[in-house]
Amino acid sequence: MAVAADDLLPSTAAPAADPQRARLFAPTQTKLLVLGITTGGAYLVLWMYRNWRALAAGSARPLWVEGRMAFWPFSLVWLLRALGRAGGGFGAASAMACAAAFLLLLALGALPNGWGLLGPLLPLPLLPINAHLRRARDRAALAAQPRDHMAAWQWVWSALAASFWLLGAASTLLAMLMRMPP
């Protein structure tokens, strides 16, 4: 028996004031961008995990969240499609484009010879879906959660991590320039 791709997604059709939307993790764009860059993408994996957990809590079918996170590159398209439906109106093609851009940046960032400098661009493909979730939450007049905004310790962490990243980027560029023939 064949299983349609939509059968693998949780049911997210709900009225506008559904508390499910309040549980979806949609931090501010600044927080997603800054922490996504300064943690080397670890915060983005946390973003995915929290949203899978929220979708699992609102689903009639059990979702194996840990299994989906173990193979997150393969379940990323399903997550973004489900989040789009939960927020109302973010299409499947847009979700697939965001997932493809994210995975492409992830692959390019792993290449040698300076391609790793693309690492800070990794959060960019997730910004449209996150903004979509925030707008859906605002339309439903649901209150923001305290963890949506950056705390002082996160700003300090980001400043420290950014300085180390800039030092690494400068040393990589210097090493590349020194290998160039005159």
N, C-alpha and C positions, 0 to 999 in steps of 0.2 A: 504494500500500500504506500503510495507516494504521499509525502508530507509537504504541503505548500510552505513557502518561506514565511508567510504571514502567520501560520500556525505556531511558529517558533517564537513569535513575539507575544508579550503579555497583552491582555485586553486593557486598553487605556481609554476607551470611550467613557467619558464621565461628564457630569454637569460642571458648569464653570466654577462653582464653589467647592469642588471636590478637595478634601484634605490631602489626597494623593499628590496634588500639584504642590502643596506646601512642603511636602517631604522631598520632592525632587531637589537635588543639590544644584543650585545655580548661584554661585558666588558672584561678586562684582567682577566686571571685566578686568579691572585693574588687578584684583587678587589672582584671578586665573592666569593672567599674563605674567605678572611679576613672579608668583610662586612657581608657575610652570617653567619659567626660564631658570630661576635661581636654584631649583631643586633638581635640575637636570631631567625634568620630565616626570619625576616621582609623584609630584602633586597631581599631574594629569591622570596617572593611574588611580590615585585616590579619588579623583573626580568621577572616573568611570565606575569604580567600585561603589561609591555612595549612590550613584544613580541606578546601578543594577539592583542594589539593595532596596531602593525606593520602589522600583518597578516590580520587584519580587513581592514586596509587601502589599501592593495593590493588585496583584495578579491572582486569578482564580486557579491557575495551574502552578505547580511548584517550578521554580527556576533555580537551577543549580548555579548560584552566584559564584561560588569559589571556582567551579569548573570553567565558567565563562571568563573569569579573571585569569585563570592559569593559561588560557589560550586567548587572551584579550585581543591580539591583532586579528584573529579570525572572527571574533564576535563584535568587533567595533561597529561594523555596518548595521548589525541588528540593534545594537544599543542606540545608535544615532537615529535610526528609523523609529524605534519605540519612543525615544524622547521627543521626536518630532510630532508623533501622533499624540503624545501626552500633552504637549504644549499647544497642539491644534494648528495644523497647517504647514508645518515644515515638511516638504515633500520628500519622497524616497530618493529622487534624483539628487536633490540638494544634500541629503544625508550621505549618499554614496560618494558625491564629489568631496565632501568634507573628510570622509574616511580615507579616500584615495590620496588626497593631499597630505593628510597626517601621516599615512604609511610611507608615502614617497619621501617626505622630509625625514622620517625616522630612518629609512634606508640610506638616503644620501648622507645623513649625519654620521653614519657608521663607516663611511668610506675614508680612506687615508688621503693624504696630500691636501689638507686644508678644508675638505668637505665638512669636517666636524664643526666648522664655524657656522654651519647652517642650523645647529642645534637650538639656538635661541628662537628660531622661527617655528619650532614645534607646536607651541600653543595656538598659533594663528588659525589653523583650520577648525579648532573647537570653539572659537569665539562666536561665530554666527549661531550655532545651536544653543550656546549658553545665553546669548542675548535673547534668542527666541523664547527660552524657558523663563527668563526674567520678565519679559513683556507679558507672557501668559499669566505669570503669577501676579503681576501688577494689574492686569485686566480683571482678574478674579478678586482683586482687593484683598489679597492675602498678605499678612505681615512678613517682613523680612526676618530671617533667622539671625541670631547673633553671630554665627560663624560665617555669615556672608561677607563681612567686611574684614579688612586686614587689621590684626592686632598689632600693638607696638613691637612685640617680640618678633613678629613676622617681618616687619620693616627692618629691624636690626639684622635679622638673619639674611634678608635679601640684600642688604648693603654689603655685608661680609661676603656672601656668596658671589655677588656681582663683582666685587673687587678681585676675588680669586679667578673668576672666569675671565675678566679683562686681562689679568696678568698672563693667564694661559693663552688667550687669543693673541696677545702681543708677542709672546715668545714663539708661538706657532708661525706668525707672520714673519718675524725676524729670521727664524730658521729657514723659511721658504725663500726669503730674499737672499740669504747667504749662500744658498745652493744655486742661485741663478748665475749663469755666466755673465761676465761684464760686457 
